């Protein structure tokens, strides 16, 4: 795939964080832990680098999935 195991794991964690941000009201610290990040600030830093917005901003602007 051209990416490292660490990058793939990070992608999976970020995808789960995005899903939870869109579809739950979990506190951000709990959400970060549930996705495998040591702290919320670790999630926030990676999320900002990848998507250019904070997890809180993403949550506030995301439309929940309807399934």
Rosetta blueprint (number, residue, H / E / L):
1 X L
2 X L
3 X L
4 X L
5 X H
6 X H
7 X H
8 X H
9 X H
10 X H
11 X H
12 X H
13 X H
14 X H
15 X H
16 X H
17 X H
18 X H
19 X H
20 X H
21 X H
22 X H
23 X H
24 X L
25 X L
26 X L
27 X L
28 X H
29 X H
30 X H
31 X H
32 X H
33 X H
34 X H
35 X L
36 X L
37 X L
38 X L
39 X L
40 X H
41 X H
42 X H
43 X H
44 X H
45 X H
46 X H
47 X H
48 X H
49 X H
50 X H
51 X H
52 X L
53 X L
54 X L
55 X H
56 X H
57 X H
58 X H
59 X H
60 X H
61 X H
62 X L
63 X L
64 X L
65 X L
66 X L
67 X L
